Amino acid sequence: MKLDHIFFYKVKQRIFRYIYLYTGINLSIKMVSCSNYFVLKKQLRLLKKQGLKSSVSFPVEGGLFPYYEDKKENAGYLEFHYFYQDLYVAQLICQNNPTRHIDIGSRVPGFVAHVAAYREIEIYDIRPLNNPIPNVKFKQFDLMQFNEKDAESTDSISCLHALEHFGLGRYGDPICYDGYLFGFINIHKMLKINGKFYFSVPMGKQRIEFHAHRVFSLRYLMELITPYYSVESFSYIDDNNVFYENVIISEENVENNYGCNYGCAIFELKKNNL
C-alpha cells in the first residue's frame, strides 16, 4: 500500500471510530447500535471511582474503545452449519480412532483444530498454509488431480463443506464444471476398503451459485454415493441452523431435501469392496 493510501486509510478509520463512539453507528460493518455515548461515559466514571478504592492499579489509557453490540449478542456465536458439523464429525473420528486421518479442504480454525486437539491430522488444500500448527501435517494439492502415491493410503478421510467449491475458481482452482466429481472419485481412490469417509455439502434445490458454491439435492447425493459407499449415518443442519443427528433417510425426505433450501447434509460413509 502506498504512503498516501495508508494516510487516507488511517484518517478514514479515525473518522469512523469517532462516529461510532458518539453515535453508535459502525460504518465499517454497516451496523447501528442503540447503546449511546452517554451511557458509556457514565460507566467509565463509575469504573474510575471504584478504581480509587482498589489496591491494584489498572489505569484507563488510550481513550475509549466501545463495543456497543457485544452485550446484545449470544454468549457464543454458532457459525452457520460449521459449528455443529465440525464438532460432530470431530467426535465421530475420536470414537472411531483411525490409524491415519486425512482432511480435504475443511475449516482449519474449526474442524481441523478440534481433531488436532486429540490426535494427528493431515490436511490437503489447494491454498497454502503458512503457519505451522501442532499435530497438523499440511500438503498443498489440487484434489481434482490424482497422485498415484495416495492410492488406498488411508483408512479415514474427511471433506466438510469443501467439495461444493471444486472447479468454481473461488479458491484459485481452475474452472471445471465437473470438479466436484473428480474430487469425489479421487477421495474414493485414496481410501482403503472399509475405510471411513466423513462428507458434507450444502443441501437443497440443486444449483450453482457462482462462484460461491454448488448446492446438491439429496437425491443426487444418494445416487452419487451408493455405488461407492454404504451410509453408516446421515445427519443434517436445516435452514435455521438446527442440527438433526443420525436421522433415517426416507423417500419423502430425499424428494424434498428435508425441507431445506440451503441446509447441510452430513454423511458418515464406509467404502464398499467393489
C-alpha positions as CSV (number, residue, x, y, z in Angstrom):
1,M,0.0,0.0,0.0
2,K,1.4,3.4,-1.0
3,L,2.1,6.0,1.7
4,D,-0.7,8.3,0.6
5,H,-3.2,5.4,0.6
6,I,-2.0,4.5,4.1
7,F,-2.5,8.1,5.3
8,F,-6.1,8.4,3.9
9,Y,-6.9,4.9,5.3
10,K,-5.9,5.9,8.8
11,V,-7.8,9.2,8.5
12,K,-10.9,7.3,7.4
13,Q,-10.6,4.7,10.2
14,R,-10.2,7.6,12.8
15,I,-13.3,9.3,11.5
16,F,-15.3,6.0,11.6
17,R,-14.1,5.4,15.2
18,Y,-15.4,8.8,16.4
19,I,-18.7,8.4,14.6
20,Y,-19.1,5.0,16.3
21,L,-18.0,6.4,19.7
22,Y,-20.6,9.3,19.7
23,T,-23.5,7.8,17.7
24,G,-23.1,4.0,17.9
25,I,-23.1,3.8,14.1
26,N,-20.4,1.4,12.8
27,L,-19.7,2.4,9.2
28,S,-17.0,-0.3,8.9
29,I,-19.5,-3.1,9.2
30,K,-22.7,-1.1,8.5
31,M,-24.1,-1.8,12.0
32,V,-26.2,0.5,14.1
33,S,-26.2,0.2,17.9
34,C,-28.9,1.6,20.2
35,S,-26.4,2.0,23.0
36,N,-25.1,5.5,23.3
37,Y,-22.1,7.5,24.3
38,F,-23.6,9.0,27.4
39,V,-24.2,5.5,29.0
40,L,-20.5,4.7,28.2
41,K,-19.3,7.8,29.9
42,K,-21.4,7.1,33.0
43,Q,-20.0,3.6,33.2
44,L,-16.4,5.0,32.8
45,R,-16.9,7.4,35.7
46,L,-18.2,4.6,37.9
47,L,-15.2,2.4,37.0
48,K,-12.7,5.2,37.8
49,K,-14.5,5.8,41.1
50,Q,-14.2,2.2,42.1
51,G,-10.6,2.1,41.0
52,L,-9.7,4.8,43.6
53,K,-10.7,2.3,46.3
54,S,-8.8,-0.7,44.8
55,S,-5.4,-1.9,46.0
56,V,-4.5,-2.8,42.4
57,S,-3.7,-0.2,39.7
58,F,-5.2,-0.6,36.2
59,P,-5.0,2.9,34.7
60,V,-7.5,3.7,31.9
61,E,-5.4,4.7,28.9
62,G,-5.7,5.3,25.2
63,G,-9.2,6.8,25.0
64,L,-12.4,4.9,24.7
65,F,-12.8,1.6,22.8
66,P,-16.5,0.9,22.8
67,Y,-18.1,-2.4,21.8
68,Y,-21.7,-1.5,21.9
69,E,-23.1,-4.6,20.2
70,D,-21.5,-7.3,22.4
71,K,-24.0,-7.1,25.3
72,K,-26.8,-7.8,22.9
73,E,-25.2,-10.9,21.3
74,N,-25.5,-14.5,22.4
75,A,-22.8,-15.8,24.8
76,G,-21.3,-17.7,21.8
77,Y,-21.6,-17.3,18.1
78,L,-22.6,-20.6,16.4
79,E,-21.3,-20.2,12.8
80,F,-23.9,-21.3,10.3
81,H,-23.5,-25.0,9.5
82,Y,-19.9,-25.1,10.6
83,F,-20.2,-25.2,14.4
84,Y,-22.3,-28.3,14.6
85,Q,-20.8,-30.0,11.6
86,D,-17.2,-29.5,12.8
87,L,-17.9,-30.6,16.4
88,Y,-20.0,-33.7,15.4
89,V,-17.5,-35.1,12.9
90,A,-14.6,-34.5,15.2
91,Q,-16.4,-36.6,17.8
92,L,-17.0,-39.4,15.3
93,I,-13.3,-39.5,14.4
94,C,-12.4,-39.6,18.1
95,Q,-14.8,-42.6,18.6
96,N,-13.6,-44.5,15.5
97,N,-9.9,-43.8,16.2
98,P,-8.5,-44.4,12.7
99,T,-4.8,-45.3,12.1
100,R,-4.4,-42.3,9.8
101,H,-6.8,-39.4,9.1
102,I,-6.6,-37.0,6.1
103,D,-8.8,-34.0,5.7
104,I,-9.6,-32.3,2.4
105,G,-10.2,-28.6,2.5
106,S,-12.2,-28.4,5.7
107,R,-12.1,-25.4,8.1
108,V,-8.8,-25.1,9.9
109,P,-9.9,-23.0,12.9
110,G,-12.9,-25.2,13.4
111,F,-12.9,-28.9,12.4
112,V,-9.1,-29.3,12.0
113,A,-8.4,-27.6,15.3
114,H,-10.9,-29.9,17.1
115,V,-9.2,-33.0,15.7
116,A,-5.7,-31.7,16.3
117,A,-6.6,-31.3,20.0
118,Y,-6.5,-35.0,20.5
119,R,-4.7,-36.6,17.5
120,E,-2.5,-36.0,14.5
121,I,-4.3,-34.9,11.3
122,E,-3.1,-34.4,7.8
123,I,-4.7,-31.8,5.6
124,Y,-4.7,-31.2,1.8
125,D,-5.7,-27.9,0.4
126,I,-5.2,-26.0,-2.9
127,R,-4.3,-22.9,-0.9
128,P,-1.0,-22.6,1.1
129,L,-0.9,-22.8,4.9
130,N,2.0,-20.7,6.1
131,N,1.6,-21.2,9.9
132,P,2.8,-24.4,11.5
133,I,0.2,-26.0,13.7
134,P,0.9,-28.7,16.3
135,N,-0.5,-32.1,15.4
136,V,-1.2,-30.9,11.8
137,K,0.7,-32.0,8.7
138,F,-0.1,-30.0,5.6
139,K,0.2,-30.7,1.9
140,Q,-0.8,-28.1,-0.8
141,F,-2.5,-30.1,-3.5
142,D,-5.4,-29.8,-6.0
143,L,-7.6,-32.9,-5.4
144,M,-9.2,-32.6,-8.9
145,Q,-5.9,-34.2,-9.9
146,F,-4.7,-37.5,-8.5
147,N,-1.4,-38.7,-7.2
148,E,-1.0,-42.5,-7.5
149,K,1.1,-42.5,-4.3
150,D,-2.1,-41.6,-2.5
151,A,-4.0,-44.7,-3.7
152,E,-5.6,-46.6,-0.8
153,S,-3.2,-44.8,1.6
154,T,-5.6,-44.1,4.5
155,D,-8.4,-45.6,6.5
156,S,-10.1,-42.3,7.2
157,I,-10.9,-39.1,5.2
158,S,-13.0,-36.0,5.8
159,C,-14.2,-33.4,3.4
160,L,-16.6,-31.0,5.1
161,H,-18.3,-28.1,3.3
162,A,-15.5,-28.1,0.7
163,L,-16.3,-30.3,-2.3
164,E,-19.0,-27.9,-3.4
165,H,-16.3,-25.4,-4.3
166,F,-14.2,-27.6,-6.5
167,G,-13.8,-26.2,-10.0
168,L,-15.6,-22.8,-9.4
169,G,-12.4,-20.8,-9.2
170,R,-13.2,-19.2,-5.8
171,Y,-10.0,-20.5,-4.1
172,G,-7.7,-20.2,-7.1
173,D,-8.6,-23.6,-8.6
174,P,-9.1,-23.9,-12.4
175,I,-12.7,-23.7,-13.7
176,C,-14.0,-27.2,-14.1
177,Y,-17.7,-27.9,-14.3
178,D,-17.3,-31.5,-13.0
179,G,-14.6,-30.6,-10.5
180,Y,-16.6,-31.8,-7.5
181,L,-17.0,-35.2,-9.3
182,F,-13.2,-35.5,-9.9
183,G,-12.6,-34.7,-6.3
184,F,-15.2,-37.2,-5.1
185,I,-13.7,-40.0,-7.2
186,N,-10.2,-39.2,-6.2
187,I,-11.1,-39.3,-2.5
188,H,-12.6,-42.8,-3.1
189,K,-9.3,-43.8,-4.7
190,M,-7.3,-42.6,-1.6
191,L,-9.4,-44.6,0.9
192,K,-8.8,-48.2,1.8
193,I,-11.5,-50.8,1.6
194,N,-13.9,-50.4,4.6
195,G,-12.3,-47.0,5.3
196,K,-14.5,-44.2,6.6
197,F,-15.4,-41.0,4.6
198,Y,-16.9,-38.1,6.5
199,F,-18.6,-35.9,3.9
200,S,-20.7,-32.8,4.0
201,V,-22.0,-30.4,1.4
202,P,-24.9,-27.8,1.1
203,M,-28.2,-29.5,0.5
204,G,-31.3,-28.1,-1.2
205,K,-32.6,-27.5,-4.8
206,Q,-29.6,-28.4,-7.0
207,R,-27.8,-25.4,-8.4
208,I,-24.6,-23.4,-8.7
209,E,-24.4,-20.0,-7.1
210,F,-21.3,-18.8,-8.9
211,H,-18.6,-18.6,-7.8
212,A,-19.6,-19.3,-4.2
213,H,-20.6,-22.9,-4.2
214,R,-22.8,-25.7,-5.5
215,V,-25.9,-26.9,-3.7
216,F,-26.7,-30.6,-4.0
217,S,-30.1,-32.3,-3.9
218,L,-30.2,-35.2,-1.6
219,R,-31.5,-37.5,-4.4
220,Y,-28.4,-36.7,-6.5
221,L,-26.1,-37.2,-3.4
222,M,-27.6,-40.6,-2.8
223,E,-27.1,-41.5,-6.5
224,L,-23.5,-40.3,-6.3
225,I,-22.7,-42.2,-3.0
226,T,-24.5,-45.5,-3.4
227,P,-22.1,-47.2,-6.0
228,Y,-19.1,-46.4,-3.8
229,Y,-20.1,-46.4,-0.2
230,S,-22.6,-47.7,2.4
231,V,-24.2,-45.0,4.5
232,E,-23.3,-45.6,8.2
233,S,-25.1,-42.5,9.4
234,F,-26.8,-39.4,8.0
235,S,-27.3,-36.1,9.8
236,Y,-28.2,-32.6,8.6
237,I,-28.5,-29.0,9.6
238,D,-31.6,-27.1,8.4
239,D,-32.0,-23.6,7.1
240,N,-32.5,-22.3,10.6
241,N,-29.1,-23.8,11.8
242,V,-30.9,-26.6,13.8
243,F,-28.8,-29.8,13.9
244,Y,-30.5,-33.2,13.4
245,E,-28.3,-36.2,14.3
246,N,-28.4,-39.7,12.8
247,V,-31.8,-39.4,11.1
248,I,-33.5,-42.1,8.9
249,I,-33.3,-41.3,5.2
250,S,-36.8,-41.7,3.7
251,E,-38.0,-41.4,0.2
252,E,-40.2,-38.4,1.1
253,N,-37.2,-36.6,2.6
254,V,-35.0,-37.5,-0.3
255,E,-37.6,-35.8,-2.5
256,N,-37.9,-32.6,-0.5
257,N,-34.3,-32.3,0.9
258,Y,-35.7,-32.3,4.4
259,G,-37.4,-29.0,3.6
260,C,-34.0,-27.3,3.1
261,N,-33.1,-24.6,0.6
262,Y,-29.6,-24.2,1.9
263,G,-29.1,-26.9,4.5
264,C,-26.0,-29.1,5.2
265,A,-26.0,-32.8,4.5
266,I,-23.5,-34.8,6.7
267,F,-22.6,-38.3,5.9
268,E,-20.6,-41.0,7.7
269,L,-19.7,-43.4,4.8
270,K,-17.9,-46.7,4.6
271,K,-16.1,-47.7,1.4
272,N,-17.5,-50.7,-0.4
273,N,-15.4,-53.6,-1.7
274,L,-16.3,-53.1,-5.4
